[in-house]
């Protein structure tokens, strides 16, 4: 967990001083939510049912059902104000939900938010660091107060990021402070990492190294919630992604399914057999691989979307006599734009 040191909710205490704590233990709450005989270690990393957060008449989150399995990199996407940060802060117990239920690593944050935060290492989008400390002291500070803190690991990350830890935070550039925050957060051995815009203010080389560290955390069996506006980063590291819009879950997408889709753009004639209908006839043998075909006879432009292996589609494409063929991955941009412009993604 990385926040202003004045927020002393991350410590090695039992959580008895947590103002949100009370009633039954967090373990019992998790079992009641998942079933009386539930094994908390087998529960998802995050699960919400009908989660909502209101500020007067404004719904920051509305009826959100979400499951994040353990051991994967999970992407959060959405425009500013979509509810991403509200969701994260609600899961961590920093703000109170107004409806629904939630659990993080088998613990209800409304019952025992300190127990939740002991399981999490969190990089907020506006990470604040003690400006009077030097880099090395900052890493030691957060390693000491985080139950799963690992100073040696944080130092190794800082070295990989080529960060000068002798400097005081007040004399660091914005990019250097971001590197320091990353070293403190990813250096922890907490089972759940929550990274909100982790590559902001970083150059392309450092961005690549941070993404490699995210994948390394996944390979170590940890779960990562990765929030970013950079679609290429989501595509590179995430197993699945959800798109939030106006506080609601607008779309959920498996990246492996998305990567199996392609868009083929070409020019050519529809042919006499197809000209009357203004469409292209897709043989039954490959119909399952071609969910969408759009033809514009006036321009000769043909756009074909495919699903799965391209091999069954290629002989048919070759028989069409098309020219200027371009094959491209369907891409997360198409999904994002479809959600943003109130269209239903054809997935």
N, C-alpha and C positions, 0 to 999 in steps of 0.2 A: 504494500500500500504506500503510495507516495502522495502526501498532501502537505500542507503547511504544518510544521512541527507543533504549532499551537493546538492542532486537533489531535489530542493524545489518545484517540480511540484505538490506535494500533499499538499494542503492547503485549507483554507476556502474561498479563493478569488473567484471571479466570473469567473476567467480564462482569463481576458482581456489581461494579459501579456503572454499568450501562443503563441509562435512563429508560431505554426501550424494553429492558428485560423484565420479565415477570411471568407468573403463571407456571405452566408445566415446562419441563426442560426442553431444549431445542431438539434433542434426539427423539423425545416422545412426540413432539409436534411433527417432525419429519415422518415418523411412523404412522401417525394419524392421517397425514396427507397422502402417503403412498400405500398405506395398508399396515395392519397391526404387526405383521411379521416381516416387514421390509428390512432388507439389509442396506443401511445408508450408503455403504461403499458401492453398491450396485445402482444407486439412484443416478439420474442425469446430473450433470454439473449444474444446470439451471433448468427450472421448470416453473412456468407461470400458467395460471388458469384465470381467465377473465380479469386480468390485472388492469387497474385503472388508477389514474391520478388526476384530480381536478383542482383547479385554482379558481374558485368562484364558478363562473359560467364557462370557463375555458377548460377543455379536456386536453391535457398534455399527453395522457395515455388513455386508451379506451379499449376495454374488452380484449386484452392481449393474451393470446394462448401461444406459448412458446416452449419448446424443448430443445436443450443443447446437450448432446451426448458428451460424455467424458472422452478426453483424448483426441479431440479434433480442434481445428482452427475454424472458428465461426465468425463470419463477417456480418457487421452491422452497416447498412447503407441507408441513406436518405438525405434529403436536403436539410439545410439549417432549419431548426424548429420542428423537425419530424418527430422528435421524442427520444432520440438515441441517448442523450445524456441523462434525461429524466429516468429512462429505464435503468441505466447503470446505477444512478444514485439511489433509486428505489431498491434495487437488488442489494446494495451495500448497506441499506438502512440509514442513509444520510437524510432521506426524506420519507415520509409515511405515505403508503398507498391509501387510496380512498375506497377501493373496492377490489375484489378478487383475492387471489392467493399467490404466494411465491415461495420458492425454496432455492437455496444456493448450497451446493455440496451437502444436500440433505438437511439444511437448517433454514428455518423461517427467519428472515431478517427482522420482521416485526416483533419477534419474540426474543431473539438473541443476536443483535447486529454485531456485537464484538466477536462472537464465535464465527460469524460469517467472515468478517474482515481478517481474522486470523488465518483463514484459508485462501486469502486473495492477495495478490500483489497488483496494485492499481496505478496506472499512469493516466492522470486526467489530462484533458486537452489544454488546461491552463496550469500546468504543474508549477508549484512555487517551492523554491529552495531557500534555505537560510543564507542570505547574502554575506553574512559576516564570516562564514566558514570557508575553508579551502576544500577543494574537490575531494581529497582523501578523507577528510573529516566528515563530509556529507555522506559518503558511502558507508563509513563506519557507523554513523548515527542511525541510518535507516537499517543497516544490517543488525544492529543491536536491538532496535525496538520491534522489528518484524520477527515473529516466531520462527519463520522459515528463512530468515536472513542468512546470507552466505557472503561474507566480505571477500574471501578469495575469489569467488566466482564474479562478484561485481568488479573487482580490480582487473580480472582477466578480460572482462567485457570492455572496460574503460580503455585498456591497452589496445584491444582490437580496434576500437573506435578512434585510436590515436588522440586520446584526450589527456591534456596536461593537468594532472590532479594537484599540482603545486599552486595553481592559481586560486585566488578567492573568487567565489561565485559572483561577487559584485563587479569583477573585472573580466568576466567571461562574456563572450558574444552570445546571442540568442541560440545559435546552433550548438555552441559548446555546452550551454545549460541543458539543452535538449539531450545531448549525448550523456550528460551526467545523470539526468533523470532516467534515461533508458538503462544505464548501467545499474542504478539502484533498484529498479523494478524487475528487469529481466534477470538480474543477478540473484534475486530471491529464489528459493526452491519451493515456493508456494504452489499448490496443485492447480490453482486457477489464476491465469494472468488476464487482466482486462486492460487493453491498450487503446486509448482514445487518441487518434491522430498521432501515432508514434513517430512518423517520419516527417512531420512538419518542420520546416526550417533546416532540413538536412540536404546535403548535396547528393547527386545520384549514386556515387560510390558508397557513401555511408548508408543510404537507403537500402541498397542491395545487401549490405552486411546485416542490417537490422532484420530484414526479411529472412535471411539465413538463420538468424538467432531465433526467430519465431518458429521456423521449421524444426530447429534443434530442440526447442521446448516441447513441441509436439512429439518428436521422436523419443523424448524422455518420459512420455506418458502424461504430460500435462495438458490441460485444456486452455485454449487461448480465445478470448473474445476480442476481435480486431475491428475497430471502427475507423473508417477512412473514407475520404472523398475521392481517393485515387483508385479508379476502377481497376487499373492494371495490377495494383498491389493486391487487391482482393482476389482477382483471378489467379494470381501467382501462388498465394499461400493458403487460401481458404478451402475447406472441404464443402461448405455450404454457406449460404448467405440469405439474410432476410432484408427486405426493403420496407422501411417504415415511412408512412406518409400521414401527416396530420394526426400523429399519435396512434395510428392503427397499423396492423400488419398488412401490408399491401400485397406482398408476394414473397414466397420462399423458393429458393432455387438451389439444387445440387450442382456444384461446379463440374462434377464428372459428367453429368447429363448435358450441361451446357457446352462443354468442350467437344462433345460428340456431335454437335450440330454445326452445319456449315451453310453459308449463303453463296449461291452461284449466280453471278451476274454476267449476262452475255447479250449478244445481239444476233438477231436472225429472224427468219420468217416463221410465222405460225404454220404455214403450209395450208393447202387447200382443205384438208380434212378438218382442220381446227379453226379455219378463218370464220366460219359461220357463227360459231359460239364465242369467238374472241378469247378462247382459252386453249390450254395445251392438254391433250389427252395423256394421262399417266397410266401405263400398263398396270393391271392388277398385281402383277408379280413384284412390283417395287413400290406400290402405293404406300405401304407402311413406312418406307424410307423417305417419302416425299410428301410431307404434310402440307406444303404450300407452294403454289406456282402462280406467279403474277405475270401477265403478258400485256404489252402495249404495242399493238400492231402499227400504230402511227409512227413510233420511234424505233420499232424493232427491238426494244429492250425486253429481256426476259429475266425474271428474278425467281430463282428456285431455292427453296429451303429444304435441307435434308436433315434426317435424324439417324444417328448411328453410323455404321460403316459405309463409306462412300463406294466401296467396290461394286455392290450390286447396281448402283446408279450410273456408273461410268459408261458401260456399253450403251445404255439408253441415251445418255448425253451425246455420245459419239455419233449416234444415228440421226440426231436432229439437225445436223448441218449448221450448228451455231458458230458464231465467230466472236473474237475478242472476249473469250471466256476468262473470268476472274473468280477464283474460289477463295473465300475468306471465312474465318471462324465467325460463328454467329455473334459471340461476344456479349459481355455483360452490359455494354453500352446500349444495345438494342433493348434489353430487358428493362434497364433503368429508364430509358426514354419512354417505353411503353407504359410503365407505371406512372411516370411523371406527367404524361399527357393523357392520363385516364383511359388508357387502352388496356385490353387484356392481353398479356404476352402469349404468343402462339407457341407454347412450349409443351 
